[in-house]
Structures are given as C-alpha cells and as structure tokens.
Amino acid sequence: MFGDQSRFWPCTCAWALSCLPGGDPVAGEISLCKRALRRGHSLIHDGLLLDKSNQRMCSTLYCMRAEAYASLGKNSNVINDCTAAIGMDSGCVKAFVLRAEAYRRMNQRAEAAADRLKAVNLDPSFRHILHGDEEQFLRQTEHPRSSHGYPGSQKRRSNWYDAFATKSEIPPKSGATTKDASSDAERASKLGAKTTLYDVLELPHGSSISEVHAQFKKLTLLYHPDRLVKEDEKKQQAGLERFKLINHAHSVLTDTNEKCMYDFSLGLNVSPRV
C-alpha cells in the first residue's frame, strides 16, 4: 500500500523538526510552536504506521514524539512513547533520559531514579543527569509484612523487586475470549493468588534476558496505548496499567543483578542466563 516509503523516514524526521521554531532541533525542543508541532506529530505518526520492521527508526520516531509531548507537559504520553522506543531499541539512551524526567514530574521517584541509572550505565557521558539519591530510592523498603501469616514471621522487601501482583491487578488481554478467560483461570489456580513478572510478560519462569527482550518487543506493539485511542476511557486506563506492568517487568528482568535477586526470591535456580 505504501510501497517502500521507509527510505523517506529520515526526511520525515528532519522535516518534522524543521517545523519547529528556527528550524533548529535544539531550539525547537525549548520553544515548540503548537501549530508546527501538530504538523510534525502527524508526520511522525504516519511514519510509525509504515513499517515497524525498521525498529531503530521506529525508536527514533517514538523519541521524537516523546520530546514533543514533553514540551506540552503530557508526561503519561512521554512515558508511553519512551517505553515503546526502548522496546524497539533497548540501548536508546535518550528514551531513558526523557522517561526519567517524565517520571520525576509525576513524582514517581523510584522509576525516575532507575531510568537515570540505566541511561548513565548505557552512556557514562550522561552522568550529569544523576541527582545523587538514586540508590536511596532503589533501596526503599515496604512496611514489614508477614510472609506466612504467623506472628513474628516478617519479611521486608524492596519496592523495586516487589513485582508480585494479584491477578485482579492485571487487566485482561484485549479481545480475550471465554476460552482465553478459562485458560487464564486454570493457570491462575496453578500459580496461586500471586502473579510474577514472568507471568506479566507471558513467559516461563526463569526465561533468559534475551527471551525477555524479544517478548517485550512483541507485547509493546500489542499493548501500546496508541492501539486504544478509539476505546472508552475505562479500557484505555486498563490498557495503560497493563502497559506499565509490562514495562516494569522488562526493567527488572533485563538487569542481570536484579533478575538474579528476583529469581532467587521465586526459588528458582539462579544462573546468569543471557
């Protein structure tokens, strides 16, 4: 239908940025003209519909749109697009930086701290974005809780590793059938009342980091909020919550140290599977 239009994507990117005041990307990021932004946003959106097989270019386009949303203060949109960009290119430093700032503005400090650390880990030249309190947020713990319901049997665990969610907290898959629902119920009975990060990503427990990356890319395309723009507000919110859970699962299970600790908490044989 579109032919080989993917070769025009660099031009689309350049034109979208040239729509900004002064035609300078840096100046444009600082003072966006809303009218020009709408035109650029439309082109970026069209580019994303062409061919998602060019993942690096899609990642760039998602980042560009995230920058546009950031200038308008639409932090949720920034997070969504940056997450999609990371799904396309896990080494996209700019996406982590943009998402960290969006999280900070939404007062989600632990998430912001994690993204800043990830960005600097990927590119040390971004050390200037660190606030110096990142480790503090990642080490925050929940209130003491009983692990088996017995007095005195209390266990503290980090918020960052607390990725267990009840089944009710995970929205059902869009378009799920009765058969799918019964299948999910059967799986839930086997797992008990809790769902793990592997379940969120629809992966077997102990899957490798490369398997997590691959599955995350698939789920990002499948559950991205852009696919729900025509749905009612309730479905959009449910989709957004699922998208956040998928993103959180990916963040933990693609970090070697965190994955080892998480697997250990599940009673799995911990091994540095990449």
C-alpha positions, 0 to 999 in steps of 0.5 A, spaced: 500 500 500 505 504 501 510 501 497 517 502 500 516 509 503 521 507 509 527 510 505 523 517 506 523 516 514 529 520 515 526 526 511 520 525 515 524 526 521 528 532 519 522 535 516 518 534 522 523 538 526 524 543 521 517 545 523 519 547 529 521 554 531 528 556 527 528 550 524 533 548 529 532 541 533 535 544 539 531 550 539 525 547 537 525 542 543 525 549 548 520 553 544 515 548 540 510 552 536 503 548 537 501 549 530 508 546 527 508 541 532 501 538 530 504 538 523 510 534 525 506 529 530 502 527 524 508 526 520 511 522 525 505 518 526 504 516 519 511 514 519 510 509 525 504 506 521 509 504 515 513 499 517 515 497 524 520 492 521 525 498 521 525 498 529 531 503 530 527 508 526 521 506 529 525 508 536 527 514 533 520 516 531 517 514 538 523 519 541 521 524 537 514 524 539 516 523 546 520 530 546 514 533 543 509 531 548 514 533 553 514 540 551 506 540 552 507 537 559 503 530 557 508 526 561 503 519 561 504 520 553 512 521 554 512 515 558 508 511 553 512 513 547 519 512 551 517 505 553 515 503 546 522 506 543 526 502 548 522 496 546 524 497 539 531 499 541 533 497 548 540 501 548 536 508 546 539 512 551 535 518 550 528 514 551 531 513 558 533 520 559 526 523 557 522 517 561 526 519 567 524 526 567 517 524 565 517 520 571 520 525 576 514 530 574 509 525 576 513 524 582 514 517 581 521 517 584 523 510 584 522 509 576 525 516 575 531 514 579 532 507 575 531 510 568 537 515 570 541 509 572 540 505 566 541 511 561 548 513 565 550 505 565 548 505 557 552 512 556 557 514 562 557 521 558 550 522 561 552 522 568 550 529 569 543 527 569 544 523 576 541 527 582 545 523 587 539 519 591 538 514 586 540 508 590 536 511 596 530 510 592 532 503 589 533 501 596 526 503 599 523 498 603 515 496 604 512 496 611 514 489 614 509 484 612 508 477 614 510 472 609 506 466 612 501 469 616 504 467 623 506 472 628 513 474 628 514 471 621 516 478 617 519 479 611 521 486 608 522 487 601 524 492 596 519 496 592 523 495 586 523 487 586 516 487 589 513 485 582 508 480 585 501 482 583 494 479 584 491 477 578 485 482 579 491 487 578 492 485 571 487 487 566 485 482 561 488 481 554 484 485 549 479 481 545 480 475 550 475 470 549 471 465 554 476 460 552 482 465 553 478 467 560 478 459 562 485 458 560 487 464 564 483 461 570 486 454 570 493 457 570 491 462 575 489 456 580 496 453 578 500 459 580 496 461 586 493 468 588 500 471 586 502 473 579 510 474 577 513 478 572 514 472 568 507 471 568 506 479 566 510 478 560 507 471 558 513 467 559 516 461 563 519 462 569 526 463 569 526 465 561 533 468 559 534 476 558 534 475 551 527 471 551 525 477 555 527 482 550 524 479 544 517 478 548 517 485 550 518 487 543 512 483 541 507 485 547 509 493 546 506 493 539 500 489 542 499 493 548 501 500 546 496 505 548 496 508 541 492 501 539 486 504 544 485 511 542 478 509 539 476 505 546 472 508 552 476 511 557 475 505 562 479 500 557 484 505 555 486 506 563 486 498 563 490 498 557 495 503 560 496 499 567 497 493 563 502 497 559 506 499 565 506 492 568 509 490 562 514 495 562 516 494 569 517 487 568 522 488 562 526 493 567 527 488 572 528 482 568 533 485 563 538 487 569 542 481 570 543 483 578 536 484 579 533 478 575 538 474 579 535 477 586 528 476 583 529 469 581 532 467 587 526 470 591 521 465 586 526 459 588 528 458 582 535 456 580 539 462 579 544 462 573 546 468 569 542 466 563 543 471 557 
